[in-house]
Amino acid sequence: MTAVADPATPIRWGFIGAGGIAHKLATDIALTDGNVVVAVAARDAGRAADFARRHKVERSYGSYEQLVADENVDVVYVATTHPGHKAQSLMAIEAGRSLLIEKPVCLNAADAREVFRAADAAGVFAMEAMWMRCNPLVLRAEQLIAEGAIGEVCGVRFEFGLGRRFDPGDRLFEMANGGGALLDLGIYPVSFAWHFLGCPDEVRTVGTLSPTGSDDTVAMQWVYAGVPRAQLWCSATVLAPNEAAILGTDGWIRFEPMAHRPTGLVVCRGESQDRIADPIEGQGYGYCPQVLEVERCLRAGLTESPLVPPADTVAILELLDEARASLGVVYPGET
Protein backbone atom coordinates (compact mmCIF):
# COMPACT_ATOMS: atom_id res chain seq x y z
CA MET A 1 0.00 0.00 0.00
CA THR A 2 1.31 3.43 -0.92
CA ALA A 3 0.74 6.09 1.72
CA VAL A 4 -1.01 9.26 0.57
CA ALA A 5 1.33 11.37 2.66
CA ASP A 6 0.72 14.79 1.11
CA PRO A 7 -2.24 16.37 2.96
CA ALA A 8 -2.89 18.49 -0.12
CA THR A 9 -3.72 15.30 -2.04
CA PRO A 10 -7.21 14.09 -1.09
CA ILE A 11 -7.96 10.49 -0.22
CA ARG A 12 -10.11 9.21 -3.08
CA TRP A 13 -13.05 7.04 -2.06
CA GLY A 14 -15.01 4.55 -4.13
CA PHE A 15 -18.31 3.18 -2.84
CA ILE A 16 -19.63 -0.34 -3.34
CA GLY A 17 -23.34 0.13 -2.71
CA ALA A 18 -25.56 3.18 -3.01
CA GLY A 19 -28.07 2.66 -0.19
CA GLY A 20 -28.95 4.70 2.86
CA ILE A 21 -25.71 4.21 4.80
CA ALA A 22 -23.68 5.11 1.70
CA HIS A 23 -25.60 8.38 1.34
CA LYS A 24 -24.85 9.25 4.97
CA LEU A 25 -21.13 8.53 4.70
CA ALA A 26 -20.85 10.46 1.43
CA THR A 27 -22.51 13.44 3.11
CA ASP A 28 -20.01 13.34 5.97
CA ILE A 29 -17.00 12.80 3.70
CA ALA A 30 -17.94 16.07 2.01
CA LEU A 31 -17.59 17.80 5.39
CA THR A 32 -13.92 16.82 5.67
CA ASP A 33 -11.07 18.61 3.91
CA GLY A 34 -8.88 15.67 2.93
CA ASN A 35 -11.34 13.23 1.39
CA VAL A 36 -13.49 13.00 -1.73
CA VAL A 37 -15.83 10.38 -3.18
CA VAL A 38 -14.77 9.86 -6.80
CA ALA A 39 -16.69 6.72 -7.79
CA VAL A 40 -19.74 4.66 -6.85
CA ALA A 41 -21.00 1.28 -8.01
CA ALA A 42 -24.34 -0.47 -7.66
CA ARG A 43 -25.83 -3.50 -9.36
CA ASP A 44 -28.42 -1.09 -10.74
CA ALA A 45 -26.44 1.36 -12.90
CA GLY A 46 -29.27 3.88 -12.72
CA ARG A 47 -29.16 3.86 -8.95
CA ALA A 48 -25.41 4.45 -9.01
CA ALA A 49 -25.88 7.32 -11.47
CA ASP A 50 -28.53 8.90 -9.23
CA PHE A 51 -26.17 8.63 -6.25
CA ALA A 52 -23.37 10.22 -8.28
CA ARG A 53 -25.57 13.16 -9.28
CA ARG A 54 -26.78 13.74 -5.73
CA HIS A 55 -23.27 13.74 -4.23
CA LYS A 56 -21.38 15.22 -7.20
CA VAL A 57 -19.37 12.02 -7.72
CA GLU A 58 -17.34 11.88 -10.94
CA ARG A 59 -17.91 8.27 -11.99
CA SER A 60 -20.64 5.69 -11.52
CA TYR A 61 -20.56 2.02 -12.44
CA GLY A 62 -23.08 -0.76 -12.87
CA SER A 63 -20.73 -3.41 -11.49
CA TYR A 64 -18.49 -3.73 -8.45
CA GLU A 65 -15.71 -5.16 -10.61
CA GLN A 66 -15.48 -1.89 -12.53
CA LEU A 67 -15.16 0.11 -9.34
CA VAL A 68 -12.35 -1.91 -7.78
CA ALA A 69 -10.48 -1.76 -11.11
CA ASP A 70 -10.59 2.06 -11.03
CA GLU A 71 -6.96 3.12 -10.54
CA ASN A 72 -8.10 6.51 -9.24
CA VAL A 73 -9.66 4.98 -6.12
CA ASP A 74 -7.51 4.83 -2.96
CA VAL A 75 -10.00 3.25 -0.57
CA VAL A 76 -13.17 1.27 -1.16
CA TYR A 77 -16.12 1.60 1.21
CA VAL A 78 -18.18 -1.60 1.22
CA ALA A 79 -21.70 -0.36 1.97
CA THR A 80 -23.82 -3.34 0.95
CA THR A 81 -25.64 -5.74 3.27
CA HIS A 82 -23.29 -8.02 5.18
CA PRO A 83 -23.81 -11.32 3.30
CA GLY A 84 -21.94 -9.76 0.37
CA HIS A 85 -19.10 -8.21 2.34
CA LYS A 86 -16.67 -11.12 2.15
CA ALA A 87 -16.71 -11.54 -1.64
CA GLN A 88 -16.71 -7.79 -2.30
CA SER A 89 -13.88 -7.15 0.15
CA LEU A 90 -11.72 -9.93 -1.28
CA MET A 91 -12.33 -8.53 -4.76
CA ALA A 92 -11.15 -5.08 -3.66
CA ILE A 93 -8.11 -6.52 -1.87
CA GLU A 94 -7.10 -8.46 -4.97
CA ALA A 95 -7.22 -5.18 -6.89
CA GLY A 96 -4.93 -3.57 -4.29
CA ARG A 97 -7.53 -1.26 -2.78
CA SER A 98 -7.67 -0.26 0.87
CA LEU A 99 -10.95 -0.96 2.63
CA LEU A 100 -13.51 0.42 5.03
CA ILE A 101 -16.08 -2.35 5.44
CA GLU A 102 -19.50 -1.66 6.89
CA LYS A 103 -20.23 -3.55 10.09
CA PRO A 104 -20.39 -6.37 10.57
CA VAL A 105 -17.38 -7.03 8.36
CA CYS A 106 -18.79 -10.48 7.58
CA LEU A 107 -21.53 -12.81 8.75
CA ASN A 108 -19.15 -14.66 11.05
CA ALA A 109 -15.65 -14.65 12.49
CA ALA A 110 -14.27 -17.25 10.07
CA ASP A 111 -15.13 -15.11 7.06
CA ALA A 112 -13.73 -12.00 8.77
CA ARG A 113 -10.43 -13.79 9.43
CA GLU A 114 -10.20 -14.68 5.76
CA VAL A 115 -10.74 -11.06 4.71
CA PHE A 116 -8.19 -9.64 7.14
CA ARG A 117 -5.61 -12.30 6.31
CA ALA A 118 -5.99 -11.46 2.63
CA ALA A 119 -5.58 -7.75 3.38
CA ASP A 120 -2.49 -8.44 5.48
CA ALA A 121 -0.95 -10.61 2.75
CA ALA A 122 -1.63 -7.92 0.16
CA GLY A 123 -0.33 -5.15 2.42
CA VAL A 124 -3.52 -3.08 2.17
CA PHE A 125 -5.41 -1.23 4.88
CA ALA A 126 -8.66 -2.82 6.10
CA MET A 127 -10.97 -1.62 8.87
CA GLU A 128 -14.50 -2.33 10.05
CA ALA A 129 -16.77 0.71 10.03
CA MET A 130 -17.34 0.60 13.79
CA TRP A 131 -17.77 4.36 13.94
CA MET A 132 -18.66 4.31 17.64
CA ARG A 133 -15.06 3.41 18.46
CA CYS A 134 -13.88 6.60 16.73
CA ASN A 135 -16.39 8.88 18.48
CA PRO A 136 -14.61 11.59 20.50
CA LEU A 137 -16.88 11.01 23.51
CA VAL A 138 -15.95 7.33 23.60
CA LEU A 139 -12.28 8.33 23.42
CA ARG A 140 -12.88 10.91 26.17
CA ALA A 141 -14.45 8.25 28.40
CA GLU A 142 -11.42 6.05 27.84
CA GLN A 143 -9.17 8.94 28.88
CA LEU A 144 -11.23 9.64 32.01
CA ILE A 145 -11.03 5.99 33.03
CA ALA A 146 -7.26 5.95 32.49
CA GLU A 147 -7.04 9.02 34.74
CA GLY A 148 -8.96 7.19 37.48
CA ALA A 149 -12.07 9.36 37.28
CA ILE A 150 -14.42 6.54 38.32
CA GLY A 151 -11.92 4.20 39.95
CA GLU A 152 -11.59 0.65 38.68
CA VAL A 153 -14.08 -0.34 35.99
CA CYS A 154 -16.32 -3.08 37.36
CA GLY A 155 -19.29 -3.16 35.00
CA VAL A 156 -20.91 -2.12 31.74
CA ARG A 157 -24.51 -1.96 30.61
CA PHE A 158 -25.79 -1.14 27.13
CA GLU A 159 -29.23 -1.46 25.57
CA PHE A 160 -30.23 -0.86 21.96
CA GLY A 161 -33.79 -1.40 20.73
CA LEU A 162 -35.35 -0.18 17.49
CA GLY A 163 -39.04 -0.91 18.02
CA ARG A 164 -39.45 -2.07 14.42
CA ARG A 165 -42.74 -3.77 13.52
CA PHE A 166 -42.16 -7.31 12.24
CA ASP A 167 -42.25 -7.53 8.45
CA PRO A 168 -40.89 -10.63 6.71
CA GLY A 169 -39.81 -8.42 3.81
CA ASP A 170 -37.79 -6.09 6.06
CA ARG A 171 -34.05 -6.81 5.71
CA LEU A 172 -33.74 -6.82 9.50
CA PHE A 173 -35.80 -10.03 9.57
CA GLU A 174 -34.59 -11.65 6.34
CA MET A 175 -32.26 -14.56 7.05
CA ALA A 176 -30.94 -14.57 3.47
CA ASN A 177 -29.92 -10.95 4.01
CA GLY A 178 -28.15 -11.51 7.32
CA GLY A 179 -31.09 -10.20 9.34
CA GLY A 180 -31.25 -10.25 13.12
CA ALA A 181 -30.82 -7.97 16.09
CA LEU A 182 -27.37 -9.24 17.04
CA LEU A 183 -25.47 -8.34 13.87
CA ASP A 184 -27.29 -5.06 13.23
CA LEU A 185 -27.74 -3.78 16.78
CA GLY A 186 -26.02 -6.11 19.23
CA ILE A 187 -22.67 -5.46 17.62
CA TYR A 188 -22.68 -2.04 19.34
CA PRO A 189 -23.14 -3.28 22.93
CA VAL A 190 -20.72 -6.15 22.34
CA SER A 191 -18.06 -3.86 20.86
CA PHE A 192 -18.57 -1.38 23.70
CA ALA A 193 -18.22 -4.01 26.43
CA TRP A 194 -15.21 -5.58 24.71
CA HIS A 195 -13.52 -2.19 24.54
CA PHE A 196 -13.98 -1.34 28.22
CA LEU A 197 -13.92 -4.79 29.86
CA GLY A 198 -12.06 -7.09 27.49
CA CYS A 199 -12.95 -10.68 26.64
CA PRO A 200 -15.31 -12.40 29.10
CA ASP A 201 -14.69 -15.82 30.62
CA GLU A 202 -18.31 -16.81 30.05
CA VAL A 203 -21.24 -15.47 28.02
CA ARG A 204 -24.81 -16.22 29.08
CA THR A 205 -27.33 -15.57 26.32
CA VAL A 206 -31.12 -15.72 26.21
CA GLY A 207 -33.39 -14.46 23.48
CA THR A 208 -36.40 -14.82 21.23
CA LEU A 209 -36.63 -15.41 17.50
CA SER A 210 -38.84 -13.76 14.90
CA PRO A 211 -41.20 -15.84 12.73
CA THR A 212 -38.51 -15.90 10.02
CA GLY A 213 -35.96 -17.42 12.41
CA SER A 214 -33.87 -14.28 12.92
CA ASP A 215 -32.87 -13.27 16.43
CA ASP A 216 -35.35 -10.66 17.62
CA THR A 217 -34.64 -9.75 21.25
CA VAL A 218 -31.41 -10.87 22.92
CA ALA A 219 -29.96 -10.38 26.40
CA MET A 220 -26.34 -11.21 27.20
CA GLN A 221 -24.55 -11.37 30.50
CA TRP A 222 -20.75 -11.40 30.46
CA VAL A 223 -19.01 -13.08 33.38
CA TYR A 224 -15.42 -12.42 34.50
CA ALA A 225 -13.81 -14.68 37.13
CA GLY A 226 -17.28 -15.76 38.25
CA VAL A 227 -18.60 -12.19 38.52
CA PRO A 228 -21.23 -10.85 36.07
CA ARG A 229 -19.93 -7.51 34.84
CA ALA A 230 -21.71 -6.73 31.55
CA GLN A 231 -25.45 -6.57 30.90
CA LEU A 232 -26.06 -6.20 27.17
CA TRP A 233 -29.43 -6.13 25.41
CA CYS A 234 -30.68 -5.59 21.89
CA SER A 235 -34.02 -5.87 20.14
CA ALA A 236 -35.36 -5.39 16.65
CA THR A 237 -38.99 -5.03 17.78
CA VAL A 238 -38.80 -3.44 21.25
CA LEU A 239 -38.11 0.28 21.53
CA ALA A 240 -35.53 1.19 24.18
CA PRO A 241 -33.92 4.38 25.52
CA ASN A 242 -30.64 3.24 23.93
CA GLU A 243 -28.39 4.17 26.80
CA ALA A 244 -25.05 2.88 28.01
CA ALA A 245 -23.02 3.23 31.18
CA ILE A 246 -19.61 2.28 32.53
CA LEU A 247 -19.65 1.51 36.24
CA GLY A 248 -16.63 2.02 38.46
CA THR A 249 -15.68 1.58 42.09
CA ASP A 250 -15.78 5.37 42.63
CA GLY A 251 -18.42 6.51 40.15
CA TRP A 252 -19.92 5.96 36.73
CA ILE A 253 -20.06 7.38 33.23
CA ARG A 254 -23.37 7.45 31.39
CA PHE A 255 -23.57 7.87 27.62
CA GLU A 256 -26.62 9.92 26.73
CA PRO A 257 -28.75 8.51 23.91
CA MET A 258 -28.27 7.39 21.33
CA ALA A 259 -25.55 5.36 23.02
CA HIS A 260 -23.88 4.29 19.77
CA ARG A 261 -23.68 7.98 18.82
CA PRO A 262 -23.74 9.73 22.19
CA THR A 263 -24.79 13.36 22.50
CA GLY A 264 -22.94 13.76 25.77
CA LEU A 265 -21.36 12.11 28.79
CA VAL A 266 -22.50 12.38 32.38
CA VAL A 267 -19.69 11.65 34.83
CA CYS A 268 -20.77 10.90 38.40
CA ARG A 269 -18.23 10.97 41.23
CA GLY A 270 -19.79 10.83 44.66
CA GLU A 271 -22.54 13.44 44.78
CA SER A 272 -21.19 15.48 41.87
CA GLN A 273 -22.26 15.06 38.27
CA ASP A 274 -20.57 16.72 35.31
CA ARG A 275 -21.79 16.75 31.73
CA ILE A 276 -19.41 16.69 28.77
CA ALA A 277 -20.95 17.85 25.50
CA ASP A 278 -20.46 16.18 22.14
CA PRO A 279 -17.73 18.14 20.29
CA ILE A 280 -19.08 17.06 16.89
CA GLU A 281 -22.79 17.55 17.58
CA GLY A 282 -24.49 18.94 14.50
CA GLN A 283 -21.70 17.82 12.16
CA GLY A 284 -23.44 15.59 9.64
CA TYR A 285 -24.43 12.09 10.71
CA GLY A 286 -21.52 11.53 13.09
CA TYR A 287 -19.27 9.61 10.69
CA CYS A 288 -16.60 12.31 10.27
CA PRO A 289 -14.30 10.93 13.02
CA GLN A 290 -14.36 7.52 11.32
CA VAL A 291 -13.50 9.07 7.95
CA LEU A 292 -10.66 11.04 9.54
CA GLU A 293 -9.31 7.88 11.19
CA VAL A 294 -9.16 6.14 7.80
CA GLU A 295 -7.45 9.20 6.33
CA ARG A 296 -4.93 9.33 9.20
CA CYS A 297 -4.05 5.66 8.76
CA LEU A 298 -3.68 5.88 4.99
CA ARG A 299 -1.46 8.96 5.20
CA ALA A 300 0.73 7.19 7.75
CA GLY A 301 0.96 4.04 5.62
CA LEU A 302 -0.75 1.88 8.25
CA THR A 303 -2.50 -1.34 7.28
CA GLU A 304 -4.78 -1.37 10.31
CA SER A 305 -6.35 1.16 12.65
CA PRO A 306 -5.28 1.13 16.30
CA LEU A 307 -8.81 2.30 17.19
CA VAL A 308 -10.59 -0.52 15.34
CA PRO A 309 -7.95 -3.25 14.90
CA PRO A 310 -8.83 -6.42 12.96
CA ALA A 311 -8.07 -8.59 16.01
CA ASP A 312 -10.84 -6.86 17.96
CA THR A 313 -13.26 -7.11 15.05
CA VAL A 314 -12.70 -10.87 14.75
CA ALA A 315 -12.94 -11.43 18.52
CA ILE A 316 -16.22 -9.52 18.69
CA LEU A 317 -17.63 -11.59 15.82
CA GLU A 318 -16.59 -14.73 17.70
CA LEU A 319 -18.73 -13.60 20.63
CA LEU A 320 -21.63 -12.82 18.30
CA ASP A 321 -21.18 -16.25 16.69
CA GLU A 322 -21.40 -17.82 20.13
CA ALA A 323 -24.55 -15.85 20.99
CA ARG A 324 -26.22 -16.81 17.69
CA ALA A 325 -25.28 -20.46 18.18
CA SER A 326 -26.86 -20.53 21.63
CA LEU A 327 -30.11 -19.28 20.06
CA GLY A 328 -29.93 -21.66 17.11
CA VAL A 329 -29.60 -18.90 14.51
CA VAL A 330 -27.81 -20.13 11.38
CA TYR A 331 -27.64 -18.17 8.14
CA PRO A 332 -28.03 -19.78 4.71
CA GLY A 333 -24.67 -21.17 3.61
CA GLU A 334 -23.31 -21.51 7.15
CA THR A 335 -22.54 -24.97 8.49
C-alpha positions as CSV (number, residue, x, y, z in Angstrom):
1,M,0.0,0.0,0.0
2,T,1.3,3.4,-0.9
3,A,0.7,6.1,1.7
4,V,-1.0,9.3,0.6
5,A,1.3,11.4,2.7
6,D,0.7,14.8,1.1
7,P,-2.2,16.4,3.0
8,A,-2.9,18.5,-0.1
9,T,-3.7,15.3,-2.0
10,P,-7.2,14.1,-1.1
11,I,-8.0,10.5,-0.2
12,R,-10.1,9.2,-3.1
13,W,-13.1,7.0,-2.1
14,G,-15.0,4.5,-4.1
15,F,-18.3,3.2,-2.8
16,I,-19.6,-0.3,-3.3
17,G,-23.3,0.1,-2.7
18,A,-25.6,3.2,-3.0
19,G,-28.1,2.7,-0.2
20,G,-28.9,4.7,2.9
21,I,-25.7,4.2,4.8
22,A,-23.7,5.1,1.7
23,H,-25.6,8.4,1.3
24,K,-24.8,9.2,5.0
25,L,-21.1,8.5,4.7
26,A,-20.9,10.5,1.4
27,T,-22.5,13.4,3.1
28,D,-20.0,13.3,6.0
29,I,-17.0,12.8,3.7
30,A,-17.9,16.1,2.0
31,L,-17.6,17.8,5.4
32,T,-13.9,16.8,5.7
33,D,-11.1,18.6,3.9
34,G,-8.9,15.7,2.9
35,N,-11.3,13.2,1.4
36,V,-13.5,13.0,-1.7
37,V,-15.8,10.4,-3.2
38,V,-14.8,9.9,-6.8
39,A,-16.7,6.7,-7.8
40,V,-19.7,4.7,-6.8
41,A,-21.0,1.3,-8.0
42,A,-24.3,-0.5,-7.7
43,R,-25.8,-3.5,-9.4
44,D,-28.4,-1.1,-10.7
45,A,-26.4,1.4,-12.9
46,G,-29.3,3.9,-12.7
47,R,-29.2,3.9,-8.9
48,A,-25.4,4.4,-9.0
49,A,-25.9,7.3,-11.5
50,D,-28.5,8.9,-9.2
51,F,-26.2,8.6,-6.3
52,A,-23.4,10.2,-8.3
53,R,-25.6,13.2,-9.3
54,R,-26.8,13.7,-5.7
55,H,-23.3,13.7,-4.2
56,K,-21.4,15.2,-7.2
57,V,-19.4,12.0,-7.7
58,E,-17.3,11.9,-10.9
59,R,-17.9,8.3,-12.0
60,S,-20.6,5.7,-11.5
61,Y,-20.6,2.0,-12.4
62,G,-23.1,-0.8,-12.9
63,S,-20.7,-3.4,-11.5
64,Y,-18.5,-3.7,-8.5
65,E,-15.7,-5.2,-10.6
66,Q,-15.5,-1.9,-12.5
67,L,-15.2,0.1,-9.3
68,V,-12.3,-1.9,-7.8
69,A,-10.5,-1.8,-11.1
70,D,-10.6,2.1,-11.0
71,E,-7.0,3.1,-10.5
72,N,-8.1,6.5,-9.2
73,V,-9.7,5.0,-6.1
74,D,-7.5,4.8,-3.0
75,V,-10.0,3.2,-0.6
76,V,-13.2,1.3,-1.2
77,Y,-16.1,1.6,1.2
78,V,-18.2,-1.6,1.2
79,A,-21.7,-0.4,2.0
80,T,-23.8,-3.3,1.0
81,T,-25.6,-5.7,3.3
82,H,-23.3,-8.0,5.2
83,P,-23.8,-11.3,3.3
84,G,-21.9,-9.8,0.4
85,H,-19.1,-8.2,2.3
86,K,-16.7,-11.1,2.1
87,A,-16.7,-11.5,-1.6
88,Q,-16.7,-7.8,-2.3
89,S,-13.9,-7.2,0.1
90,L,-11.7,-9.9,-1.3
91,M,-12.3,-8.5,-4.8
92,A,-11.1,-5.1,-3.7
93,I,-8.1,-6.5,-1.9
94,E,-7.1,-8.5,-5.0
95,A,-7.2,-5.2,-6.9
96,G,-4.9,-3.6,-4.3
97,R,-7.5,-1.3,-2.8
98,S,-7.7,-0.3,0.9
99,L,-11.0,-1.0,2.6
100,L,-13.5,0.4,5.0
101,I,-16.1,-2.4,5.4
102,E,-19.5,-1.7,6.9
103,K,-20.2,-3.6,10.1
104,P,-20.4,-6.4,10.6
105,V,-17.4,-7.0,8.4
106,C,-18.8,-10.5,7.6
107,L,-21.5,-12.8,8.8
108,N,-19.2,-14.7,11.1
109,A,-15.7,-14.7,12.5
110,A,-14.3,-17.3,10.1
111,D,-15.1,-15.1,7.1
112,A,-13.7,-12.0,8.8
113,R,-10.4,-13.8,9.4
114,E,-10.2,-14.7,5.8
115,V,-10.7,-11.1,4.7
116,F,-8.2,-9.6,7.1
117,R,-5.6,-12.3,6.3
118,A,-6.0,-11.5,2.6
119,A,-5.6,-7.8,3.4
120,D,-2.5,-8.4,5.5
121,A,-1.0,-10.6,2.8
122,A,-1.6,-7.9,0.2
123,G,-0.3,-5.1,2.4
124,V,-3.5,-3.1,2.2
125,F,-5.4,-1.2,4.9
126,A,-8.7,-2.8,6.1
127,M,-11.0,-1.6,8.9
128,E,-14.5,-2.3,10.1
129,A,-16.8,0.7,10.0
130,M,-17.3,0.6,13.8
131,W,-17.8,4.4,13.9
132,M,-18.7,4.3,17.6
133,R,-15.1,3.4,18.5
134,C,-13.9,6.6,16.7
135,N,-16.4,8.9,18.5
136,P,-14.6,11.6,20.5
137,L,-16.9,11.0,23.5
138,V,-15.9,7.3,23.6
139,L,-12.3,8.3,23.4
140,R,-12.9,10.9,26.2
141,A,-14.5,8.2,28.4
142,E,-11.4,6.0,27.8
143,Q,-9.2,8.9,28.9
144,L,-11.2,9.6,32.0
145,I,-11.0,6.0,33.0
146,A,-7.3,6.0,32.5
147,E,-7.0,9.0,34.7
148,G,-9.0,7.2,37.5
149,A,-12.1,9.4,37.3
150,I,-14.4,6.5,38.3
151,G,-11.9,4.2,39.9
152,E,-11.6,0.7,38.7
153,V,-14.1,-0.3,36.0
154,C,-16.3,-3.1,37.4
155,G,-19.3,-3.2,35.0
156,V,-20.9,-2.1,31.7
157,R,-24.5,-2.0,30.6
158,F,-25.8,-1.1,27.1
159,E,-29.2,-1.5,25.6
160,F,-30.2,-0.9,22.0
161,G,-33.8,-1.4,20.7
162,L,-35.3,-0.2,17.5
163,G,-39.0,-0.9,18.0
164,R,-39.4,-2.1,14.4
165,R,-42.7,-3.8,13.5
166,F,-42.2,-7.3,12.2
167,D,-42.2,-7.5,8.5
168,P,-40.9,-10.6,6.7
169,G,-39.8,-8.4,3.8
170,D,-37.8,-6.1,6.1
171,R,-34.1,-6.8,5.7
172,L,-33.7,-6.8,9.5
173,F,-35.8,-10.0,9.6
174,E,-34.6,-11.7,6.3
175,M,-32.3,-14.6,7.1
176,A,-30.9,-14.6,3.5
177,N,-29.9,-10.9,4.0
178,G,-28.2,-11.5,7.3
179,G,-31.1,-10.2,9.3
180,G,-31.2,-10.3,13.1
181,A,-30.8,-8.0,16.1
182,L,-27.4,-9.2,17.0
183,L,-25.5,-8.3,13.9
184,D,-27.3,-5.1,13.2
185,L,-27.7,-3.8,16.8
186,G,-26.0,-6.1,19.2
187,I,-22.7,-5.5,17.6
188,Y,-22.7,-2.0,19.3
189,P,-23.1,-3.3,22.9
190,V,-20.7,-6.2,22.3
191,S,-18.1,-3.9,20.9
192,F,-18.6,-1.4,23.7
193,A,-18.2,-4.0,26.4
194,W,-15.2,-5.6,24.7
195,H,-13.5,-2.2,24.5
196,F,-14.0,-1.3,28.2
197,L,-13.9,-4.8,29.9
198,G,-12.1,-7.1,27.5
199,C,-13.0,-10.7,26.6
200,P,-15.3,-12.4,29.1
201,D,-14.7,-15.8,30.6
202,E,-18.3,-16.8,30.0
203,V,-21.2,-15.5,28.0
204,R,-24.8,-16.2,29.1
205,T,-27.3,-15.6,26.3
206,V,-31.1,-15.7,26.2
207,G,-33.4,-14.5,23.5
208,T,-36.4,-14.8,21.2
209,L,-36.6,-15.4,17.5
210,S,-38.8,-13.8,14.9
211,P,-41.2,-15.8,12.7
212,T,-38.5,-15.9,10.0
213,G,-36.0,-17.4,12.4
214,S,-33.9,-14.3,12.9
215,D,-32.9,-13.3,16.4
216,D,-35.4,-10.7,17.6
217,T,-34.6,-9.8,21.2
218,V,-31.4,-10.9,22.9
219,A,-30.0,-10.4,26.4
220,M,-26.3,-11.2,27.2
221,Q,-24.5,-11.4,30.5
222,W,-20.8,-11.4,30.5
223,V,-19.0,-13.1,33.4
224,Y,-15.4,-12.4,34.5
225,A,-13.8,-14.7,37.1
226,G,-17.3,-15.8,38.2
227,V,-18.6,-12.2,38.5
228,P,-21.2,-10.9,36.1
229,R,-19.9,-7.5,34.8
230,A,-21.7,-6.7,31.6
231,Q,-25.4,-6.6,30.9
232,L,-26.1,-6.2,27.2
233,W,-29.4,-6.1,25.4
234,C,-30.7,-5.6,21.9
235,S,-34.0,-5.9,20.1
236,A,-35.4,-5.4,16.6
237,T,-39.0,-5.0,17.8
238,V,-38.8,-3.4,21.3
239,L,-38.1,0.3,21.5
240,A,-35.5,1.2,24.2
241,P,-33.9,4.4,25.5
242,N,-30.6,3.2,23.9
243,E,-28.4,4.2,26.8
244,A,-25.0,2.9,28.0
245,A,-23.0,3.2,31.2
246,I,-19.6,2.3,32.5
247,L,-19.7,1.5,36.2
248,G,-16.6,2.0,38.5
249,T,-15.7,1.6,42.1
250,D,-15.8,5.4,42.6
251,G,-18.4,6.5,40.1
252,W,-19.9,6.0,36.7
253,I,-20.1,7.4,33.2
254,R,-23.4,7.4,31.4
255,F,-23.6,7.9,27.6
256,E,-26.6,9.9,26.7
257,P,-28.7,8.5,23.9
258,M,-28.3,7.4,21.3
259,A,-25.5,5.4,23.0
260,H,-23.9,4.3,19.8
261,R,-23.7,8.0,18.8
262,P,-23.7,9.7,22.2
263,T,-24.8,13.4,22.5
264,G,-22.9,13.8,25.8
265,L,-21.4,12.1,28.8
266,V,-22.5,12.4,32.4
267,V,-19.7,11.7,34.8
268,C,-20.8,10.9,38.4
269,R,-18.2,11.0,41.2
270,G,-19.8,10.8,44.7
271,E,-22.5,13.4,44.8
272,S,-21.2,15.5,41.9
273,Q,-22.3,15.1,38.3
274,D,-20.6,16.7,35.3
275,R,-21.8,16.7,31.7
276,I,-19.4,16.7,28.8
277,A,-21.0,17.8,25.5
278,D,-20.5,16.2,22.1
279,P,-17.7,18.1,20.3
280,I,-19.1,17.1,16.9
281,E,-22.8,17.5,17.6
282,G,-24.5,18.9,14.5
283,Q,-21.7,17.8,12.2
284,G,-23.4,15.6,9.6
285,Y,-24.4,12.1,10.7
286,G,-21.5,11.5,13.1
287,Y,-19.3,9.6,10.7
288,C,-16.6,12.3,10.3
289,P,-14.3,10.9,13.0
290,Q,-14.4,7.5,11.3
291,V,-13.5,9.1,8.0
292,L,-10.7,11.0,9.5
293,E,-9.3,7.9,11.2
294,V,-9.2,6.1,7.8
295,E,-7.5,9.2,6.3
296,R,-4.9,9.3,9.2
297,C,-4.0,5.7,8.8
298,L,-3.7,5.9,5.0
299,R,-1.5,9.0,5.2
300,A,0.7,7.2,7.8
301,G,1.0,4.0,5.6
302,L,-0.8,1.9,8.3
303,T,-2.5,-1.3,7.3
304,E,-4.8,-1.4,10.3
305,S,-6.3,1.2,12.7
306,P,-5.3,1.1,16.3
307,L,-8.8,2.3,17.2
308,V,-10.6,-0.5,15.3
309,P,-8.0,-3.3,14.9
310,P,-8.8,-6.4,13.0
311,A,-8.1,-8.6,16.0
312,D,-10.8,-6.9,18.0
313,T,-13.3,-7.1,15.0
314,V,-12.7,-10.9,14.8
315,A,-12.9,-11.4,18.5
316,I,-16.2,-9.5,18.7
317,L,-17.6,-11.6,15.8
318,E,-16.6,-14.7,17.7
319,L,-18.7,-13.6,20.6
320,L,-21.6,-12.8,18.3
321,D,-21.2,-16.2,16.7
322,E,-21.4,-17.8,20.1
323,A,-24.5,-15.9,21.0
324,R,-26.2,-16.8,17.7
325,A,-25.3,-20.5,18.2
326,S,-26.9,-20.5,21.6
327,L,-30.1,-19.3,20.1
328,G,-29.9,-21.7,17.1
329,V,-29.6,-18.9,14.5
330,V,-27.8,-20.1,11.4
331,Y,-27.6,-18.2,8.1
332,P,-28.0,-19.8,4.7
333,G,-24.7,-21.2,3.6
334,E,-23.3,-21.5,7.2
335,T,-22.5,-25.0,8.5
